[in-house]
Amino acid sequence: MKTRKLLMIPGPTPVVRSIQDQMGRETVAFGDPDFVKDFKELVEDLKAMFDCNGEVFVVAGTGTMGMEMAIANTLKKGDNLLIVSHGFFGDRFIELCERKGLNADILSSEWGEIVPVEEIEEKLKEKKYAAITVTHVDTSTGVCAPISEIGELMKKHPETLYIVDGVCATAGEPEYMEEMGIDVLLTGTQKAFGVAPGLTMVWASKKAMDRRKELGVVSEYYIDFDKWLPVMKDPSKYYATPAVNMIWALQESVRIIKEEGLENRYDRHRKVADAMQAALEALGFKILAKEHCRASTLSNLIYPEGIDDAKFRGLLAEEGIVVAGGLGAYAGKMFRLGHMGNIDKHDLVSVIATIERALYRAGAPVELGKGVGVLQKHLV
Ligand SMILES: Cc1ncc(COP(=O)(O)O)c(C=O)c1O
């Protein structure tokens, strides 16, 4: 019999049946009155959920497009920009911004650590920046940036827009745009929202929308806020074809989130991360991110001595759990495990038990049940 595969990479995450059902619905015209109503409700819900005093844009695309959309609508050639990077995805802003002719200064941390907030403060004192980018959770390192603390600092620099990449965080890690002073927040559907890949969400505060106005005509076309704004205000209008079924799928995800309660969802993610990380440490893995900056949405796990990455992940896949490999210098030394979105206790127990079986089959001196025991103590 074929083993079912549980998708535990850090995105896409498992998609529950009710969300799949929305994707499988018969597609209607984007001007269909019922669809227009659904889209409008979704836009309002998304703004309310993250305390956005401006606008939200829901457009077909991926997280990278969200990064580009954030930059294209707030900065122009020659602007100074500060990039705070905690890994591969923080670094992605560098090339993106260099191509746009921005003057980017970069503050990077060693993988597993954060850039100290004092260093960011020093930089902001030295130079006037049009914007700063911070990746909330860098998926390559499992590091969670102190976005609230940075937000406090940003309140002293109102001329600088605060752009947060929430691709591996939004709907799993606390984000309150007003309170944290975030001007642009961006994410994709495939991570903590638990929807298949396909939609980008970008929230822009009033201040970010004012900046967009100051820029006049921007060179980007599909991702221009100005082009999409009339659609977001009245989804019966056309600019480019909305991804009808994906919008329904996201609406169902938002319904699930509202039913759970966003605060409860954040709490659940924290508890799940603590439980999984304790269980995995008990099995001999080392967590790359230091304890003070560990994400709730995923864990990046360095192998115990003697475990071969390809063999281990192959065995794990055979046993039914799909995880991702390490990036950069950690390729072959680490694996990445997502634990965000709509996963439940059944999934967690199954994941740890399966990791134990894969370790055992890989010849590691593992005590079967040890990780599950630790996990169970955290889950009751
Ligand atoms: C933090 C972060 N930012 C941006 C991206 C890019 O998103 P996408 O692959 O959807 O373009 C990712 C992808 O994993 C990510 O983890």
The ligand as a Tripos MOL2 file, in Angstrom:
@<TRIPOS>MOLECULE
LIG
   16    16     1     0     0
SMALL
NO_CHARGES

@<TRIPOS>ATOM
      1 C1         10.6170   34.8330    3.9380 C.3       1 LIG1
      2 C2         10.3610   34.5970    2.4970 C.ar      1 LIG1
      3 N1         10.2920   35.6370    1.6630 N.ar      1 LIG1
      4 C3         10.0460   35.4820    0.3580 C.ar      1 LIG1
      5 C4          9.8760   34.2370   -0.1840 C.ar      1 LIG1
      6 C5          9.6140   34.0830   -1.6370 C.3       1 LIG1
      7 O1          8.3110   33.6140   -1.8220 O.3       1 LIG1
      8 P1          7.8790   32.8220   -3.1450 P.3       1 LIG1
      9 O2          8.6940   31.5940   -3.2050 O.co2     1 LIG1
     10 O3          6.4250   32.5570   -2.9060 O.co2     1 LIG1
     11 O4          8.1110   33.7330   -4.2950 O.co2     1 LIG1
     12 C6          9.9500   33.1170    0.6280 C.ar      1 LIG1
     13 C7          9.7780   31.7580    0.0910 C.2       1 LIG1
     14 O5          9.8620   30.7710    0.7480 O.2       1 LIG1
     15 C8         10.1930   33.3070    2.0070 C.ar      1 LIG1
     16 O6         10.2650   32.2610    2.8200 O.3       1 LIG1
@<TRIPOS>BOND
     1     1     2 1
     2     2     3 ar
     3     2    15 ar
     4     3     4 ar
     5     4     5 ar
     6     5     6 1
     7     5    12 ar
     8     6     7 1
     9     7     8 1
    10     8     9 2
    11     8    10 1
    12     8    11 1
    13    12    13 1
    14    12    15 ar
    15    13    14 2
    16    15    16 1
@<TRIPOS>SUBSTRUCTURE
     1 LIG1         1 GROUP 0 **** ****
